[in-house]
Amino acid sequence: MLRYPEPLVGYPEEWINELIQFSNKEDIMKIEKKEVSSLLKSPELLSYYKRIEELCALPEAEALPPMPEEHFTWLYVTPKKTHEIRKLSPHVAKLYEEKTFKQVVDIGGGIGLLAQTLSNQFQLNVCSVDMDPILQETGRERNRKNAKSPNHLVQYHNFKVEENGEFEKLLTPDSLSVGLHTCGSLALDIIRSHVKNRVRGLINFGCCYHKLDNVPGLQNLSSFAQEEGQIWLSKFALTLSCRAHKKLSEKDYDLKQKVKFYRYAFHILLHEKYGIHEEIFLGNSHARLYKESFGTYALEQFSRIPVALKHTKEELEDFSNDPELSLLIKKMIAAGTIRNALGRVLELYLLLDRAIYLEEQGYKVKLQTFFDEELSPRNIGIMALL
């Protein structure tokens, strides 16, 4: 959209024309998930997707015996979190025993579901760090009710990692930290603290990469990246690297397509009829607004922005029903599908940079997938040991 009135510059016309021929929802949803081998005909487009698949291939974490469970283990725990803890906990317990760690530090753990599982089911010495005191107190109460014994209580610490030296006091060389989805710069604060204090173990999952925009030192961390020609990801590239890969239902898909059409049409309207060529942030709208006509949607958006409306609802409807506009937006959505396939590549660039930085600091590092991507899209973990 930012390239309008030439929004398709850089996208091969042959690829766009092939993708807009698909009308079956199931086929389009498969293409969005990069399941393309049985659908696409263009050799170049197939090669594009194949190369992305090759670049994003990672080893899976080894399958370990399932963790012990009891009736209360998953009380009020979401399926996503249940899956993550089931997959990750045995790896943490195995490292704890093999490398003789003295404690596990669960960073950004919220109420401490992972921490409590490690403490109760594996009898590990665990502490949980989070900046939200309400979540911490909720976790303490849950822990008091479910702990097998006073010896299995999690130690809770309430502070913000990047602003409090108490975090580094908590880390000892014999600590193993676990950051299950450390948001934005938190992952970098954790990594740097471990390097500084020579902490022996780290398992970290990044997320919310868009929060790294325009912050010096949070991209291209490694000397390798800096010396070999670093790539600076814009806020749009960082946002793309955050894209979820969960399976869409048909209902979700319909809404997603409607959102794209309305938003593109509205920005084109501003450009063509109001002379507004810069980006205007519209914010989020309730899903029910997209069940209404484009005219109703556009009137709602005009009420939010400092632009004087000069069209009737009927004129707005006529604008959105123009066949040329519909075809252009269809092509723009197809271009978006091509672009979105790069999200995982961008995420890997960021995570590989972190892994290489840790290797430069003397750590032995593994980068591998731990979770089912459909349940937990941010499933790539960095495991680093001294």
C-alpha positions, 0 to 999 in steps of 0.5 A: 500500500505504501507504494501506491499508485504503483503497489505491484512494483517488484512483484513478477506479473506472471506470479500475480496473474497465477495467484489471482486465478485461485478462488477456492478458499481451501486452495488459497489458505494452503498457499498462504501456509506455503503448501504450494507443490500441488497447486502452482504451475509457474516454475519460478514461483514454485522455486521461490517457495522451495527456496524459502522452505530450504532456508527455513529448515531447522532441526527439531528438538529431540523427542523425550519421554513425556513429563509426569502429570497430575490432575491439577497440572493443566487446570485453567491452562490454555491448549497452546501453553499446555503444548509448550510446557509439555514439549519444553519441560523435559528438555529443561529437566534433562539439561538441569540434571546433565549439566548440574545446574543449581536453579532454573530462572523462568523469565517473563513467566507471568503466573509461573505455569512453566516454573510450577510445572518444573518445580512440582513435576521434576523437583527442580529449584525454580524462580519466576521473574515477571514485571506484573505484580498481579500476575505474580500474586496470582501465581503464588496463590496457585502455587500454594494450592498445588505445590506437593510440599513447601520444598516445591514452592516457586520463588517469585521475583517482581521486577522489570529485567531491563531496568533492575540490577536485581536481575543480574544478582539473581543470575549465578553462573550455575543458573539455567534461564528459560524465556518462553516468548521474551517480548521485543528487547527483553530477549536481548537484555537476557542474552547480554546479561548472561554473557556479562555474568557468564551464566552457563545455560539459556533457552530463549524464544523471541517474539514481538520483533516489531518492538526492535524498530529504530533501537540501536544495538537490538539488530545485528548483534553479532560481529559477524553480521556487522562485518559481513554487511549487516541488514537493517530490518524496517518496522514493516519487515520486523512486523512481517517477521512476527506474522503468526502461522496458525491455521485459519478457519474459513470464518477467520479467512473471510474476515481477513480478506474483508479487512484487507479489501476495506483497508486497501480501498479506504487508503486508495480513496484517500489517495485518489479523492482526498489527495492524502498520499502519506500513511494514515494509521487507522488502528484496530476496528471491531470485527463487526464493522467488517460485516457492514458495507464499505460505506458504513466502514468508511464513514466510521474511519472518517470519524476517527481521522482529521479529514473532512468527509466530502462523499455520501455513503452511496458514493463511497459504495460506488467507489468500492464497487468499481471493477478496476478497483476490485481487480487491483486490490485482488492483485495487491492481496496476491502480492501480499501472499508472496511477501508474507512467505518471507516472514519466517526468513526474516525471523530466522535472520534475527535469531541466527544473529543472536545465536552467532553472537552467543557463539562468539562469546564462547557458548555452544548453541543450538537453534531448533524447533520445539513446538507444533507451528500451528499451535505455537507459531514462535516455536524456534528456541535458542539453546546456549550452554557454556 
